[in-house]
Amino acid sequence: MLTIITLITFSALMLWAAYSDLTRYILPNRLCLAAALLYPIFLFALYIDGNGLPLQDILISVAISISIFAVCASFFALNIMGGGDVKLIPVVALWAGATHVLSYLFITSLTGGLVAIAIIVINRRNRSKYSKSSGNINLSMAEKKINAVPYGIGIAIGGLYVAYQLFTALNLENNLKVAFTG
């Protein structure tokens, strides 16, 4: 039961990430920290349910997450990524583990790219609408937001995919236990 609660909570955090990044272009530190601190609780819940992960798998997940953080931090240093993205991507990768990390990164990249394309199209329409109007003083002030991409939406959709995969695997294991034990 606790494993399901942690997966639902993780999913709610992903929805919060998408909403927050879409509306404010911010992925709060407390969101990233909550998702990271929820992972050991999830591992403990798995252990209590008799589905504990081997230590080797946990260490591989941590190593993958640290590696992804290093790459993202270098992108942040080059001013390519935002700080919230740099923190949230490796946290979700920790949850994904070696089994789901490539699918998670693919889904996150694909969704984030689609969001970026949508923003480019919307901004082109808005720029062409206001470019000939000298009366719009706020257009230059909003220039920074025009170039921003709420990549947290892609990260969140990737995180929801990970949560779904973990729930599916957990549900399958429980169904097999019930089938073989009576």
C-alpha positions in Angstrom: 0.0 0.0 0.0 2.8 2.4 0.9 4.4 1.8 -2.5 1.2 2.8 -4.3 1.0 6.0 -2.1 4.6 6.9 -2.9 4.0 6.4 -6.6 0.8 8.5 -6.5 2.7 11.2 -4.6 5.6 11.1 -7.1 3.0 11.5 -9.9 1.4 14.5 -8.1 4.9 16.0 -7.8 5.3 15.6 -11.6 2.0 17.3 -12.2 3.1 20.1 -9.9 6.3 20.4 -11.9 4.5 20.7 -15.2 2.0 23.3 -13.8 4.7 25.4 -12.1 7.0 25.5 -15.1 4.2 26.3 -17.4 2.7 29.1 -15.3 5.8 30.6 -13.7 8.9 29.1 -15.5 10.1 27.8 -12.1 10.7 24.3 -10.8 10.9 24.9 -7.0 13.7 23.5 -5.0 11.2 21.9 -2.6 9.6 20.0 -5.4 13.0 18.5 -6.5 13.9 17.8 -2.9 10.5 16.2 -2.2 10.8 13.9 -5.3 14.4 13.0 -4.2 13.5 12.3 -0.6 10.4 10.2 -1.7 12.7 7.7 -3.5 14.2 6.1 -0.3 10.6 5.9 1.1 9.6 4.0 -2.1 12.6 1.7 -1.7 11.7 1.0 1.9 8.0 0.3 0.9 9.2 -2.1 -1.8 11.3 -3.9 0.8 8.4 -4.1 3.3 6.2 -5.6 0.5 8.9 -8.2 -0.3 9.7 -6.6 -3.6 13.0 -4.9 -2.5 15.5 -4.0 -5.2 19.0 -5.5 -5.0 21.6 -3.1 -3.7 23.4 -3.3 -7.0 20.4 -1.9 -8.9 20.0 0.9 -6.4 23.7 1.9 -6.7 23.4 1.8 -10.5 20.4 4.1 -10.3 22.4 6.5 -8.1 25.4 6.4 -10.5 23.2 7.1 -13.5 21.5 10.0 -11.7 24.9 11.5 -10.7 26.2 11.2 -14.3 23.1 12.9 -15.7 23.4 15.6 -13.1 27.0 16.2 -14.2 26.0 16.6 -17.8 23.0 18.9 -16.9 25.2 21.0 -14.6 27.6 21.6 -17.5 24.7 22.7 -19.7 23.6 25.0 -16.9 27.2 26.5 -16.8 26.9 27.1 -20.5 23.5 28.8 -19.9 21.7 26.2 -22.0 19.5 24.8 -19.2 17.7 26.2 -16.2 18.6 25.3 -12.6 15.3 23.5 -11.9 15.6 21.3 -14.9 19.2 20.5 -13.9 17.9 19.2 -10.5 14.7 17.5 -11.6 16.0 15.5 -14.6 18.5 13.5 -12.5 15.9 13.0 -9.7 13.5 11.4 -12.1 16.3 9.4 -13.6 17.0 8.0 -10.1 13.4 6.7 -10.0 13.7 5.4 -13.6 16.8 3.4 -12.9 18.7 1.5 -15.5 15.6 -0.2 -16.7 13.6 2.9 -17.7 16.2 5.7 -18.0 16.6 5.6 -21.7 12.9 5.6 -22.4 12.5 8.4 -19.8 15.1 10.6 -21.5 13.6 9.9 -24.9 10.1 10.8 -23.8 11.4 13.9 -21.9 13.4 15.0 -25.0 10.6 14.4 -27.4 7.9 16.1 -25.3 10.2 19.0 -24.4 11.0 19.5 -28.1 7.4 19.5 -29.0 6.8 22.2 -26.3 9.7 24.2 -27.7 8.3 24.0 -31.2 4.8 25.1 -30.0 6.3 28.1 -28.2 8.3 29.0 -31.3 5.2 28.9 -33.4 3.1 30.9 -30.9 5.9 33.5 -30.5 6.2 34.0 -34.3 2.5 34.6 -34.5 2.6 37.1 -31.6 5.7 38.8 -32.9 4.2 39.3 -36.4 1.0 40.6 -34.8 2.9 43.2 -32.7 6.0 43.9 -34.8 4.5 46.8 -36.8 2.9 48.4 -33.8 5.0 51.0 -32.1 2.4 51.4 -29.4 3.2 48.1 -27.7 5.9 49.0 -25.1 5.5 45.8 -23.2 6.7 43.6 -26.1 10.4 44.4 -25.5 9.9 43.8 -21.7 8.4 40.4 -22.4 11.3 39.4 -24.7 12.9 37.2 -22.0 9.8 35.2 -21.5 9.4 34.7 -25.3 12.7 32.8 -25.4 11.9 30.7 -22.3 10.8 27.1 -22.7 9.0 25.4 -19.8 11.0 22.1 -20.2 9.5 21.0 -16.9 6.5 19.8 -18.9 8.6 17.3 -20.8 10.4 16.2 -17.6 7.0 15.8 -15.9 5.5 13.7 -18.7 8.7 11.6 -18.7 8.3 11.2 -14.9 4.7 10.2 -15.3 5.8 7.5 -17.7 8.3 6.3 -15.1 5.6 6.2 -12.4 3.3 4.3 -14.7 6.1 1.7 -15.6 6.9 1.2 -11.9 3.2 0.8 -11.0 2.7 -1.7 -13.8 5.8 -3.7 -12.7 4.6 -3.6 -9.1 1.1 -4.7 -10.1 2.4 -7.5 -12.3 4.6 -8.8 -9.4 1.7 -8.7 -7.0 -0.6 -10.5 -9.4 2.0 -13.2 -9.9 2.4 -13.7 -6.2 -1.4 -14.1 -5.8 -1.6 -16.5 -8.7 1.2 -18.8 -7.3 0.4 -18.6 -3.6 -3.2 -19.3 -3.8 
